[in-house]
Amino acid sequence: MPIVVRIDVELARRKMSVGEFAERVGLTPANVSVLKNGRAKAVRFSTLEAMCRVLECQPGDLLEWVEE
């Protein structure tokens, strides 16, 4: 998929664990893993908004389009 989710980069910058991030966003660690590993087929705007709120970033910091 040409859309890459960069949650791991933002988590590393903030030294935040997946478990803490999942709890603060309201996702399960398994669903965060799905997003991190590029296996997600879609992301709800409400989830994207929560991720941006917790990480204090813009959607473009989390999503990147790359050519296949």
C-alpha positions as a Markdown table, in Angstrom:
| # | Residue | x | y | z |
|---|---|---|---|---|
| 1 | Met | 0.0 | 0.0 | 0.0 |
| 2 | Pro | 1.5 | 3.4 | -0.9 |
| 3 | Ile | 0.3 | 5.0 | 2.3 |
| 4 | Val | 2.8 | 4.5 | 5.2 |
| 5 | Val | 1.8 | 5.1 | 8.8 |
| 6 | Arg | 4.6 | 6.7 | 10.8 |
| 7 | Ile | 3.4 | 6.1 | 14.3 |
| 8 | Asp | 6.6 | 4.4 | 15.3 |
| 9 | Val | 8.6 | 7.6 | 14.4 |
| 10 | Glu | 6.4 | 9.8 | 16.4 |
| 11 | Leu | 6.3 | 7.4 | 19.4 |
| 12 | Ala | 10.1 | 7.2 | 19.3 |
| 13 | Arg | 10.4 | 11.0 | 19.3 |
| 14 | Arg | 8.2 | 11.2 | 22.3 |
| 15 | Lys | 9.7 | 8.1 | 24.0 |
| 16 | Met | 6.1 | 6.8 | 24.4 |
| 17 | Ser | 5.4 | 3.1 | 24.6 |
| 18 | Val | 2.8 | 1.5 | 22.3 |
| 19 | Gly | 0.8 | 0.5 | 25.4 |
| 20 | Glu | 0.6 | 4.1 | 26.7 |
| 21 | Phe | -0.2 | 5.4 | 23.3 |
| 22 | Ala | -3.0 | 2.8 | 22.8 |
| 23 | Glu | -4.5 | 3.7 | 26.2 |
| 24 | Arg | -4.4 | 7.4 | 25.6 |
| 25 | Val | -5.9 | 7.1 | 22.1 |
| 26 | Gly | -8.5 | 4.5 | 23.1 |
| 27 | Leu | -7.2 | 1.7 | 20.9 |
| 28 | Thr | -6.0 | -1.8 | 21.7 |
| 29 | Pro | -2.3 | -2.4 | 21.4 |
| 30 | Ala | -3.1 | -5.0 | 18.7 |
| 31 | Asn | -4.9 | -2.3 | 16.7 |
| 32 | Val | -1.9 | 0.1 | 17.1 |
| 33 | Ser | 0.3 | -2.8 | 15.9 |
| 34 | Val | -1.9 | -3.2 | 12.8 |
| 35 | Leu | -1.5 | 0.5 | 12.1 |
| 36 | Lys | 2.3 | 0.5 | 12.7 |
| 37 | Asn | 2.9 | -2.5 | 10.5 |
| 38 | Gly | 1.0 | -1.2 | 7.5 |
| 39 | Arg | -1.7 | -3.8 | 7.7 |
| 40 | Ala | -4.6 | -1.3 | 8.2 |
| 41 | Lys | -6.8 | -0.7 | 5.2 |
| 42 | Ala | -8.5 | 2.4 | 6.6 |
| 43 | Val | -8.3 | 4.9 | 9.5 |
| 44 | Arg | -11.3 | 6.8 | 10.9 |
| 45 | Phe | -10.9 | 10.5 | 11.1 |
| 46 | Ser | -11.9 | 10.3 | 14.8 |
| 47 | Thr | -9.0 | 7.9 | 15.3 |
| 48 | Leu | -6.6 | 10.1 | 13.4 |
| 49 | Glu | -7.7 | 13.1 | 15.4 |
| 50 | Ala | -7.1 | 11.2 | 18.7 |
| 51 | Met | -3.7 | 10.1 | 17.5 |
| 52 | Cys | -2.8 | 13.7 | 16.5 |
| 53 | Arg | -4.1 | 15.0 | 19.9 |
| 54 | Val | -2.1 | 12.6 | 21.9 |
| 55 | Leu | 1.1 | 13.0 | 19.8 |
| 56 | Glu | 0.6 | 16.8 | 19.3 |
| 57 | Cys | 1.2 | 16.5 | 15.6 |
| 58 | Gln | -0.5 | 17.0 | 12.3 |
| 59 | Pro | -2.0 | 14.2 | 10.2 |
| 60 | Gly | 0.8 | 14.6 | 7.7 |
| 61 | Asp | 3.3 | 13.7 | 10.4 |
| 62 | Leu | 1.6 | 10.3 | 10.7 |
| 63 | Leu | 0.7 | 9.5 | 7.1 |
| 64 | Glu | 3.0 | 9.5 | 4.1 |
| 65 | Trp | 2.3 | 8.6 | 0.5 |
| 66 | Val | 5.2 | 6.7 | -1.2 |
| 67 | Glu | 5.3 | 5.5 | -4.8 |
| 68 | Glu | 5.1 | 1.8 | -5.2 |
